[in-house]
Amino acid sequence: MTTYLKLDSNEGPLPPAALLEALARLDPDGLRRYPEVSGLEATLASRVGVPANRVLVTAGADDAIDRVCRAYLGAGRTLLLSEPTFEMFDHFAKLAGAAALVRVPWGGRCGEFPLAAFQDRLAERPAVIAVVSPNNPTGAAATAADVRHLAEAAPTALVLLDHVYVEYADQDLTLAVADLPNVVVLRTLSKAWGLAGCRIGYAIGSREVIAKLRAAGAPYPVAAPSVALALRHLSNGDAVLRAHVARVREERSTLRARLAAFGIDAPPSQANFILADCGDRAPFLKSALAALGVIVRDFPNRPGLTTALRITLPGEPLAFVLHVGEHSVLAPEALLFDMDGVLADVQHSQRAAIAATAHSFGAAVTPADVAATIRAGDAANDWLVTRRLIEAGGCSASLDDVTERYQSLYLGLREREHLIPPKALLERFAARLPLAIVTGRPRAEAQWFLERAGVSHLFRTVVAMEDAPAKPNPAPVRLALERLGVRRAWMVGDTPDDMHAAAQAGVLPLAIAAPGDEAPEGGARVLGNLTDLLELLP
């Protein structure tokens, strides 16, 4: 499966290629010396509006969270945080030996920060209070007043404001809370700045807090090349950042509206992602998107999030169009079917003819050999598959001779074929959506089977061997869409060629096992039989 869109990690825009020029100009002496980050800290401090000694550069914001946990948590100490929130807080708090993690629910459509509920838990005397705003994975945001109330109500606790998605938010709270001695703000260049690979995060706090965090971790957390790239990007990347953020904000509104039209709730978000509640269809939708090369984040083991998918907004026009348009899996406009092995049982016709033809040219071929060759892919043409098996058996024959021999044998065996799904089931499908067949059979043979089975009238078009290049080329699938006049469809197939052709055409591939065989990989779902399709259709 090819990944076209990676929308599971909330990464930012692609930096300009010219940024790499900074590496070419890097003094080689910088590679042999331990990295110096004071210049980067000064630059970040200037941009925020605080003295340089109130900024600490870290290896991503994760490193800053780790340092806070090391410095302020430990045996007998408590972390107060929302639920859900960024999962690395659990990880680092447990590594630091925190006695307890006290969770306050933060959900609901409005996303309002649960200040009163946090204040109710201050009696447990938390050592650290974590506020992730915009929150991950919900995108909900707190206000400066929320953070200040907590800091003032719990003066002995360190209030950590995880602000890594702030560039996408309506308000930057950094300076509004930076005067408080017990608040530390975490920022990053990994998100809106698009430098996740450089691992540049930073903490902003009082001199005392920053000194304590500096002592809690490694002395050289960031490599010199990352520092050089960060300085270069900060010097001339503001226009790129602003355009990216504006685009993400547009995409948030568009995608939320699109999902709402399909009955999927996605509350407002102030980050570069949305959290969509997909109900019990969440696992299928995740695998369906993955089959089309779109990777989103699910939470199968997190209570309260098992029905949710978190979807990153790419901030790129073409990528977003592909995401919400061509690759839609929510509402198919048609159903496409391969014929052999899906509609027609060809164990004792097509596959028997392949083995018999190969045997007639001296190659000992078993049904298992035939099945394995088809599973290997590029096997939509029976004549080519047969010649391939003959050659694998150490024999030779021209394609013309193989074709003639195969046809003579197959035409004598095809009366053994029968329709796999009940006719009534196909009628139910046809009553809901336009149906089409995409097959490697010659047109006359495909039509012969459909008429014999009494189902030819149910299919609005048949794309056959003569119409387009063979699968796995996506051309025959695209031709079926064109003939039907639709853009979105699902396709059921029993071979890797079916899966690849469908996915390449932006059609959702669904796998099924041909009689006597096993289902191919690459499908969004493996169907036990075509009746299972009814449960998946919206």
VENPE-V971472 format. One record per residue. PSI is psi as a letter, one per 30 degrees, with the letter a starting at -180 (* if undefined). OMEGA is omega in whole degrees, -180 to 180 (none if undefined). Layout:
PSI | OMEGA
PSI | OMEGA
This chain:
k | 179
k | 177
j | 177
e | -178
j | 178
j | -173
h | -177
f | -173
g | 177
h | 177
l | -175
a | -174
l | 174
k | 180
l | 178
k | -180
f | -179
f | 180
e | -178
f | 178
f | 179
e | 178
e | -179
f | -179
g | -179
k | 178
k | 179
f | 179
f | 179
f | 178
f | -179
f | 178
l | 173
k | -172
k | 178
j | -176
g | -176
e | 178
e | 178
e | 178
e | 179
e | 180
e | 179
e | 179
e | 179
e | -180
e | -180
e | -178
h | 178
l | 176
l | -176
e | -179
g | 174
g | -180
k | 176
k | 175
k | -178
l | 179
i | -174
l | 178
f | 177
e | 180
e | 179
e | 177
e | 179
e | -179
e | 178
e | -180
e | 179
e | -173
e | -170
f | 178
l | 180
a | -178
k | 176
f | -178
l | -172
k | 173
k | 176
k | -176
l | 180
l | 175
j | 3
l | 172
a | -176
k | -170
f | -179
f | 175
e | 176
e | -175
e | -175
e | 178
e | 180
e | 176
e | -180
f | 178
g | -180
k | -178
e | -176
l | 171
j | -178
k | -173
k | 177
k | -180
k | 176
j | -178
a | -179
l | -176
e | -176
f | 178
g | -178
k | -178
k | -176
i | -176
e | -177
e | 180
e | 175
e | -178
e | 178
f | -177
g | -179
f | 177
f | 178
g | 174
i | 178
k | 176
e | 179
k | 174
j | -177
k | 175
j | 179
j | -175
j | -6
k | -174
k | 175
j | 28
g | -171
f | -176
g | 178
l | -175
k | 173
l | 177
l | 176
e | 179
e | 178
e | -178
e | -179
e | 178
e | -179
e | -178
e | -179
e | 180
f | -179
i | -174
f | 180
f | 179
l | 171
k | 176
j | -179
j | 175
j | 178
j | -171
h | -171
f | 178
g | -171
e | -177
f | -180
f | -172
l | 178
e | -177
k | 172
j | -175
f | -169
e | -177
f | -179
f | -180
f | -173
f | -180
f | -178
k | -174
f | -177
g | 176
k | 172
k | -178
k | 178
k | 178
l | -178
l | 169
g | -175
f | -173
c | -174
f | 179
f | 174
g | -178
h | -179
e | -179
f | 179
f | 180
i | 177
j | 171
l | 176
l | 179
k | 179
k | -179
a | 177
l | 179
e | -178
e | 180
e | -179
e | 178
e | -179
e | 179
e | 179
e | -179
f | -174
f | -178
a | -178
k | -177
f | -178
i | -172
f | -173
k | -179
l | -178
e | 177
e | 178
e | 178
e | -180
e | 179
e | -180
e | 179
e | 179
e | -177
e | 179
f | -176
f | -176
g | -176
g | -175
e | -179
e | 178
e | -180
e | -178
e | 180
e | 179
e | -179
e | 179
e | -180
e | 180
e | 180
e | 176
e | -179
e | 178
e | -179
e | -178
e | -177
e | 178
e | 180
e | 180
e | 179
e | 180
e | 179
f | 178
g | 177
g | -180
k | -177
k | 175
j | -177
l | 179
k | -179
k | 174
g | 179
a | 179
h | 178
l | 170
l | 177
j | -176
k | 176
j | -175
g | 180
a | -177
f | 177
f | -175
e | 180
e | 179
e | -179
e | 177
e | -179
e | 178
e | 177
e | 180
e | 179
f | 178
g | 177
g | 179
j | -175
k | 176
l | -174
k | 172
l | -176
i | -173
f | -175
g | -179
j | -179
k | -180
f | -178
g | -174
f | 179
g | -174
l | 171
k | 175
k | -173
j | 177
k | 172
j | -172
f | -178
g | -180
k | -174
e | -177
e | -179
e | -178
e | 177
e | 178
e | -175
e | -174
f | -176
d | -173
e | -175
g | 179
k | 178
g | -172
e | -174
i | 179
k | 177
f | 180
l | 174
k | 178
k | -179
k | 162
l | -178
d | -174
k | -180
f | 179
e | 177
e | -176
k | 173
j | -174
g | 179
e | -172
g | 177
d | -178
e | -176
e | 176
e | 179
e | 177
e | -179
e | -179
e | 178
e | 179
e | -180
e | -179
f | 177
g | 173
g | -179
k | 179
j | -175
k | 179
l | 174
e | 178
e | 177
e | 179
e | -179
e | -179
e | 180
e | 178
e | 179
f | -180
f | 176
l | -175
h | -171
h | -178
f | -179
j | -176
e | -178
e | 179
e | 177
e | -179
e | 179
e | 178
e | 179
e | 178
e | -180
e | 177
f | 178
g | 176
g | -179
l | -179
l | 177
k | 178
l | 180
e | 179
e | -180
e | 179
e | -179
e | -179
e | -179
e | 180
e | -176
e | -180
e | 179
e | -177
e | -177
f | 176
f | -177
f | -169
f | 176
f | 179
f | -178
k | 174
l | -180
k | -179
e | -180
l | 175
k | 178
e | -179
e | 179
e | 177
e | 177
e | 177
e | 177
e | -177
f | 178
f | -178
e | -174
l | 172
k | 180
k | 176
l | 176
k | 175
j | -171
l | 174
g | 179
l | 166
k | -175
e | -177
e | -179
e | 178
e | -179
e | 178
e | -178
e | -177
e | 180
e | 179
e | 180
f | 178
g | -177
g | -175
e | -177
f | -177
f | -175
k | -176
f | 176
l | 175
j | 175
j | -173
a | -176
e | -174
f | -169
f | -172
l | 175
l | -176
l | 169
k | 19
g | 172
k | -177
f | -174
e | -179
e | 177
e | 178
e | 178
e | 178
e | 177
e | -179
e | -179
e | 179
f | -178
h | -179
l | 176
f | -173
k | -179
l | 170
k | 180
k | 178
k | 179
l | -177
g | -179
l | 174
e | 179
e | 177
e | -178
e | -178
e | -178
e | -180
e | -177
e | -180
f | 179
g | -178
g | 180
k | -178
j | 179
k | 175
k | -174
k | 174
k | 179
k | 172
l | 178
k | 179
g | -177
a | 178
l | -177
k | 178
l | 172
l | 175
f | 179
l | 176
f | 179
k | 172
j | -180
k | 174
e | 173
l | -175
f | 176
e | 179
f | -179
e | 180
e | -179
f | -177
f | -177
k | -180
* | none
